Amino acid sequence: MKSFVYRVSCCIAFFSLILCYGCESSDVRPDLQRVEGKLTINGEPAAGAVMVFYPAQGKEFDSRGSRPRAKVDEKGMFQLTTYQNGDGAPAGEYQVGILWFDDPDSSKPWNKLGKRFADPEKSEISVTVEEGNNQLTPIELENVTISKRPARRRQSKDIDQVDE
């Protein structure tokens, strides 16, 4: 009986080690640098715009493919977040994509900037995050066409109506 208990105990210990090893996160989070900046579009703060920072050359810094991101406040200011609010971003080169929705709470929000700034390669906005605290050079986008949601056509029995 003692030998059976010993074997069962060894098996439990072995499988516990395997489970613990398998559960251990192999994804080490990189060191993050504080990053703050300002975004204006046509001279005005881009309040509510969402910025996503893509590592240049597709170089990932964790296995999740995390992307530093920020939401622009009423004054045009933003702080980068990678994992927790305002924690920053790993040092490196980034290409920036921007989405600015007319109604972010809508089930079908409309991006007021169209597709140009949504694609980080087409936006032509690049940023370098250095070791330490970073105050980025203001991103000032000028002569940007702000697109409006197209009017939907609705048909009634006798008349075509346009919703605006």
C-alpha positions in Angstrom: 0.0 0.0 0.0 2.9 2.4 0.8 4.4 1.9 -2.6 1.0 2.7 -4.3 0.6 5.9 -2.3 4.1 6.9 -3.1 3.5 6.3 -6.9 0.3 8.3 -6.8 2.0 11.1 -4.9 4.8 11.2 -7.4 2.3 11.2 -10.3 0.3 14.1 -8.7 3.5 16.1 -8.1 4.7 15.4 -11.7 1.5 16.5 -13.3 1.3 19.5 -11.0 4.7 20.6 -12.2 3.6 20.2 -15.8 0.4 22.2 -15.2 2.3 24.9 -13.4 4.9 25.1 -16.1 2.2 25.2 -18.8 0.2 27.9 -17.0 3.3 30.1 -16.5 3.1 33.1 -18.9 5.9 32.9 -21.4 5.0 36.3 -22.6 7.1 38.8 -20.6 5.8 42.3 -20.8 8.3 44.8 -22.1 9.5 47.9 -20.2 7.1 50.7 -20.9 7.9 54.4 -21.3 5.5 57.2 -20.4 4.2 58.9 -23.5 2.1 62.0 -23.8 1.3 64.2 -26.8 -1.2 66.4 -28.5 -3.3 65.9 -31.7 -5.0 68.7 -33.6 -6.8 68.5 -36.8 -7.3 71.6 -38.9 -6.1 73.6 -35.9 -8.6 72.2 -33.4 -8.2 69.6 -30.7 -9.3 66.2 -32.1 -11.4 65.4 -29.0 -12.5 61.8 -29.0 -10.1 60.6 -31.7 -8.6 57.2 -31.0 -4.9 56.7 -31.9 -3.3 53.3 -32.4 0.5 52.9 -32.5 1.7 50.1 -34.6 5.3 48.9 -34.2 7.3 49.8 -37.3 8.2 47.0 -39.7 5.6 44.8 -38.0 8.0 44.0 -35.2 5.9 42.7 -32.3 6.9 43.3 -28.7 4.7 40.6 -27.1 2.9 37.5 -28.3 -0.5 39.1 -28.0 0.3 41.7 -30.7 -0.5 44.4 -28.2 -0.8 47.9 -29.7 -0.3 51.1 -27.6 -3.4 53.3 -28.0 -4.8 56.6 -26.7 -8.0 58.6 -26.7 -7.6 62.3 -27.3 -9.2 64.6 -24.7 -11.1 67.9 -25.1 -7.8 69.8 -25.2 -6.3 67.5 -27.8 -4.0 65.8 -25.2 -3.4 62.1 -25.0 -1.5 59.5 -22.9 -0.5 56.1 -24.4 -1.8 52.9 -22.9 -0.5 49.4 -23.7 -1.8 47.3 -20.8 -3.2 49.6 -18.1 -4.5 53.1 -18.4 -1.6 55.6 -19.1 1.2 53.0 -18.6 2.9 54.0 -21.8 4.6 52.1 -24.6 7.8 50.1 -25.3 10.7 52.2 -26.7 10.8 52.0 -30.5 9.5 53.3 -33.8 5.8 53.4 -34.5 3.4 54.2 -37.3 0.2 55.8 -36.1 -3.4 55.1 -37.2 -6.2 57.5 -36.2 -10.0 56.9 -36.1 -12.3 59.7 -35.2 -15.9 58.6 -35.0 -19.0 60.8 -35.2 -20.8 58.7 -32.6 -18.5 56.2 -30.9 -21.5 54.7 -29.0 -23.4 53.9 -32.3 -23.7 50.3 -33.5 -22.3 51.7 -36.8 -20.0 54.6 -36.0 -18.8 56.8 -38.9 -15.1 57.6 -39.2 -14.9 61.3 -39.9 -11.4 60.9 -41.3 -12.3 58.3 -43.8 -9.8 55.5 -44.5 -6.6 57.6 -45.0 -5.6 57.9 -41.4 -7.1 54.6 -40.3 -4.3 52.7 -42.1 -1.0 53.5 -40.3 1.0 53.0 -43.5 -1.1 55.5 -45.4 -1.4 58.0 -42.5 2.3 58.9 -42.9 2.5 59.6 -39.2 5.5 58.1 -37.5 6.6 58.5 -33.9 9.7 57.4 -31.9 9.3 56.5 -28.3 12.6 56.9 -26.3 13.7 55.4 -23.0 12.2 57.5 -20.1 9.4 60.0 -20.2 8.3 61.2 -23.7 6.6 64.4 -24.6 5.9 63.9 -28.3 6.1 66.7 -30.8 2.4 67.8 -31.4 0.8 66.0 -34.3 -0.9 68.8 -36.3 -2.9 67.6 -39.3 -3.9 70.4 -41.6 -6.2 70.6 -44.6 -7.9 67.4 -43.6 -11.3 66.8 -45.1 -13.8 65.9 -42.4 -16.3 63.5 -44.0 -19.9 63.5 -42.9 -22.1 60.4 -42.7 -23.9 60.1 -46.0 -27.6 60.7 -45.8 -29.7 57.6 -45.9 -32.5 57.3 -48.4 -35.7 56.0 -47.0 -38.7 55.2 -49.2 -42.2 55.7 -48.1 -45.3 54.7 -50.0 -45.5 57.8 -52.2 -42.5 60.0 -51.5 -38.7 59.5 -51.3 -37.4 61.1 -48.1 -33.9 61.9 -47.1 -32.8 61.5 -43.5 -30.0 63.8 -42.3 
